[in-house]
Structures are given as structure tokens and as C-alpha cells.
């Protein structure tokens, strides 16, 4: 069971909490391009997609090729759909961030 699917705090897996945090942006919806291994597609589709991805989508890698290739693909999709001046935030799901508002304040100030 990969670490992003573990519920370490009792309120959802690390991946679920990451999606919730991204959806909690106070200044508007943020499309979420969720990158995952194809072997976890069923779990992502059943556990994560029902939360909503704010117009984004899951992107499943058939073979892991490190983060750069997956981020490049998500970037191209985002630019195509939302324009060249769109800001992109790469967020791993294996972090514990307890305050969504403080997270977004930090991102927006950056």
C-alpha cells in the first residue's frame, strides 16, 4: 500500500488530504491535475475523483519515469486549457500540512 494511501491521522489518506487542501483555496477554484501510476487508477478513481478536481483530471503514467516527465505533461495540459500565463504549483502528497489557510497564504505570498 503506497504511502500516499495511508491514513496517518484518522481523517483521510495523505492523498485525500492533499486534494482537500488544494480545493480549500480561498481565492477561487484551482484545477487539479492529479498524477499517479496507472496501477493505482482504480483506487484514484474510486477514492479521489469523487472529491472533485476543480476542472482538472487524473493523469495516469503507464510506467514511472520520475517526476519531471509527469509534471511536464500536466504543465502542457494546464497551459493548453488555461493559457500561458497560468501559474503552476507542484504539490507532493506525502507532506503533513495541518492548516489549509496558512498553506494558501504562503503560496499566494510567494
Phi and psi restraints in degrees (value plus and minus 20) as a CYANA .aco file:
   2 UNK   PHI     -78.9   -38.9
   2 UNK   PSI     129.9   169.9
   3 UNK   PHI     -77.2   -37.2
   3 UNK   PSI     -52.6   -12.6
   4 UNK   PHI     -86.3   -46.3
   4 UNK   PSI     -35.8     4.2
   5 UNK   PHI    -115.5   -75.5
   5 UNK   PSI     -21.6    18.4
   6 UNK   PHI    -100.2   -60.2
   6 UNK   PSI     120.4   160.4
   7 UNK   PHI    -121.1   -81.1
   7 UNK   PSI      72.5   112.5
   8 UNK   PHI    -104.3   -64.3
   8 UNK   PSI     -39.1     0.9
   9 UNK   PHI    -136.1   -96.1
   9 UNK   PSI     -23.9    16.1
  10 UNK   PHI      66.6   106.6
  10 UNK   PSI     -15.7    24.3
  11 UNK   PHI    -146.9  -106.9
  11 UNK   PSI      12.3    52.3
  12 UNK   PHI     100.3   140.3
  12 UNK   PSI     135.6   175.6
  13 UNK   PHI     -84.7   -44.7
  13 UNK   PSI     145.1   185.1
  14 UNK   PHI     -79.1   -39.1
  14 UNK   PSI     -57.3   -17.3
  15 UNK   PHI     -89.6   -49.6
  15 UNK   PSI     -63.5   -23.5
  16 UNK   PHI     -79.5   -39.5
  16 UNK   PSI     -64.7   -24.7
  17 UNK   PHI     -84.6   -44.6
  17 UNK   PSI     -54.0   -14.0
  18 UNK   PHI     -85.9   -45.9
  18 UNK   PSI     -65.2   -25.2
  19 UNK   PHI     -83.0   -43.0
  19 UNK   PSI     -64.0   -24.0
  20 UNK   PHI     -78.7   -38.7
  20 UNK   PSI     -63.4   -23.4
  21 UNK   PHI     -82.0   -42.0
  21 UNK   PSI     -62.7   -22.7
  22 UNK   PHI     -87.5   -47.5
  22 UNK   PSI     -55.9   -15.9
  23 UNK   PHI     -92.0   -52.0
  23 UNK   PSI     -36.9     3.1
  24 UNK   PHI    -105.1   -65.1
  24 UNK   PSI      -9.3    30.7
  25 UNK   PHI     -77.7   -37.7
  25 UNK   PSI     101.6   141.6
  26 UNK   PHI     -92.4   -52.4
  26 UNK   PSI     -39.3     0.7
  27 UNK   PHI    -117.6   -77.6
  27 UNK   PSI      -6.0    34.0
  28 UNK   PHI     111.9   151.9
  28 UNK   PSI     151.0   191.0
  29 UNK   PHI     -89.2   -49.2
  29 UNK   PSI     122.9   162.9
  30 UNK   PHI    -141.0  -101.0
  30 UNK   PSI      96.2   136.2
  31 UNK   PHI     -82.3   -42.3
  31 UNK   PSI     113.5   153.5
  32 UNK   PHI    -129.7   -89.7
  32 UNK   PSI      96.0   136.0
  33 UNK   PHI    -116.1   -76.1
  33 UNK   PSI      81.7   121.7
  34 UNK   PHI    -110.8   -70.8
  34 UNK   PSI      96.7   136.7
  35 UNK   PHI    -119.9   -79.9
  35 UNK   PSI     108.0   148.0
  36 UNK   PHI    -170.7  -130.7
  36 UNK   PSI     145.1   185.1
  37 UNK   PHI     -91.1   -51.1
  37 UNK   PSI     122.7   162.7
  38 UNK   PHI     -78.2   -38.2
  38 UNK   PSI     -50.3   -10.3
  39 UNK   PHI     -88.2   -48.2
  39 UNK   PSI     -34.2     5.8
  40 UNK   PHI    -125.6   -85.6
  40 UNK   PSI      -8.2    31.8
  41 UNK   PHI     -77.9   -37.9
  41 UNK   PSI     -65.2   -25.2
  42 UNK   PHI     -80.3   -40.3
  42 UNK   PSI     -63.2   -23.2
  43 UNK   PHI     -87.0   -47.0
  43 UNK   PSI     -62.5   -22.5
  44 UNK   PHI     -81.2   -41.2
  44 UNK   PSI     -67.3   -27.3
  45 UNK   PHI     -83.5   -43.5
  45 UNK   PSI     -55.5   -15.5
  46 UNK   PHI    -105.1   -65.1
  46 UNK   PSI     -55.3   -15.3
  47 UNK   PHI    -115.6   -75.6
  47 UNK   PSI     -55.4   -15.4
  48 UNK   PHI    -124.7   -84.7
  48 UNK   PSI     -69.1   -29.1
  49 UNK   PHI     -77.0   -37.0
  49 UNK   PSI     -56.6   -16.6
  50 UNK   PHI     -80.1   -40.1
  50 UNK   PSI     -42.1    -2.1
  51 UNK   PHI     -87.8   -47.8
  51 UNK   PSI     -43.9    -3.9
  52 UNK   PHI      73.8   113.8
  52 UNK   PSI     121.0   161.0
  53 UNK   PHI    -138.2   -98.2
  53 UNK   PSI       0.8    40.8
  54 UNK   PHI      32.1    72.1
  54 UNK   PSI      22.3    62.3
  55 UNK   PHI      71.4   111.4
  55 UNK   PSI     -28.3    11.7
  56 UNK   PHI    -104.1   -64.1
  56 UNK   PSI    -188.2  -148.2
  57 UNK   PHI    -174.5  -134.5
  57 UNK   PSI     141.1   181.1
  58 UNK   PHI     -98.5   -58.5
  58 UNK   PSI     122.0   162.0
  59 UNK   PHI    -141.4  -101.4
  59 UNK   PSI      97.9   137.9
  60 UNK   PHI    -124.9   -84.9
  60 UNK   PSI     104.7   144.7
  61 UNK   PHI    -104.7   -64.7
  61 UNK   PSI     106.6   146.6
  62 UNK   PHI     -89.9   -49.9
  62 UNK   PSI     -51.8   -11.8
  63 UNK   PHI    -161.9  -121.9
  63 UNK   PSI     112.1   152.1
  64 UNK   PHI     -84.9   -44.9
  64 UNK   PSI     109.1   149.1
  65 UNK   PHI    -149.4  -109.4
  65 UNK   PSI      12.9    52.9
  66 UNK   PHI      52.8    92.8
  66 UNK   PSI     155.2   195.2
  67 UNK   PHI     -92.6   -52.6
  67 UNK   PSI     -55.1   -15.1
  68 UNK   PHI     -78.0   -38.0
  68 UNK   PSI     -66.0   -26.0
  69 UNK   PHI     -85.1   -45.1
  69 UNK   PSI     -62.4   -22.4
  70 UNK   PHI     -86.4   -46.4
  70 UNK   PSI     -60.7   -20.7
  71 UNK   PHI     -86.8   -46.8
  71 UNK   PSI     -58.2   -18.2
  72 UNK   PHI     -81.5   -41.5
  72 UNK   PSI     -63.4   -23.4
  73 UNK   PHI     -84.0   -44.0
  73 UNK   PSI     -66.7   -26.7
  74 UNK   PHI     -81.4   -41.4
  74 UNK   PSI     -56.9   -16.9
  75 UNK   PHI     -84.1   -44.1
  75 UNK   PSI     -66.8   -26.8
  76 UNK   PHI     -80.7   -40.7
  76 UNK   PSI     -63.0   -23.0
  77 UNK   PHI     -82.3   -42.3
  77 UNK   PSI     -64.9   -24.9
  78 UNK   PHI     -84.7   -44.7
  78 UNK   PSI     -64.3   -24.3
  79 UNK   PHI     -83.5   -43.5
  79 UNK   PSI     -62.8   -22.8
  80 UNK   PHI     -80.9   -40.9
  80 UNK   PSI     -62.0   -22.0
  81 UNK   PHI    -106.0   -66.0
  81 UNK   PSI     -47.7    -7.7
  82 UNK   PHI    -144.3  -104.3
  82 UNK   PSI     -22.3    17.7
  83 UNK   PHI      81.4   121.4
  83 UNK   PSI     143.0   183.0
  84 UNK   PHI     -91.9   -51.9
  84 UNK   PSI     -39.8     0.2
  85 UNK   PHI    -113.4   -73.4
  85 UNK   PSI      -8.6    31.4
  86 UNK   PHI     -93.0   -53.0
  86 UNK   PSI     113.9   153.9
  87 UNK   PHI    -103.3   -63.3
  87 UNK   PSI     127.2   167.2
  88 UNK   PHI    -145.9  -105.9
  88 UNK   PSI     115.3   155.3
  89 UNK   PHI    -143.0  -103.0
  89 UNK   PSI     103.3   143.3
  90 UNK   PHI    -117.1   -77.1
  90 UNK   PSI     100.0   140.0
  91 UNK   PHI    -147.2  -107.2
  91 UNK   PSI      88.2   128.2
  92 UNK   PHI     -87.9   -47.9
  92 UNK   PSI     136.7   176.7
  93 UNK   PHI    -118.1   -78.1
  93 UNK   PSI     -11.2    28.8
  94 UNK   PHI    -127.8   -87.8
  94 UNK   PSI      19.0    59.0
  95 UNK   PHI    -139.5   -99.5
  95 UNK   PSI     127.6   167.6
  96 UNK   PHI    -123.6   -83.6
  96 UNK   PSI      91.4   131.4
  97 UNK   PHI    -145.0  -105.0
  97 UNK   PSI      94.6   134.6
  98 UNK   PHI    -107.8   -67.8
  98 UNK   PSI     -39.6     0.4
  99 UNK   PHI    -141.6  -101.6
  99 UNK   PSI      91.2   131.2
 100 UNK   PHI     -84.0   -44.0
 100 UNK   PSI     -62.4   -22.4
 101 UNK   PHI     -82.7   -42.7
 101 UNK   PSI     -64.4   -24.4
 102 UNK   PHI     -85.1   -45.1
 102 UNK   PSI     -58.6   -18.6
 103 UNK   PHI     -75.9   -35.9
 103 UNK   PSI     -72.2   -32.2
 104 UNK   PHI     -88.1   -48.1
 104 UNK   PSI     -54.5   -14.5
 105 UNK   PHI     -81.2   -41.2
 105 UNK   PSI     -62.1   -22.1
 106 UNK   PHI     -86.1   -46.1
 106 UNK   PSI     -64.5   -24.5
 107 UNK   PHI     -81.6   -41.6
 107 UNK   PSI     -69.3   -29.3
 108 UNK   PHI     -84.2   -44.2
 108 UNK   PSI     -55.9   -15.9
 109 UNK   PHI     -91.3   -51.3
 109 UNK   PSI     -45.0    -5.0
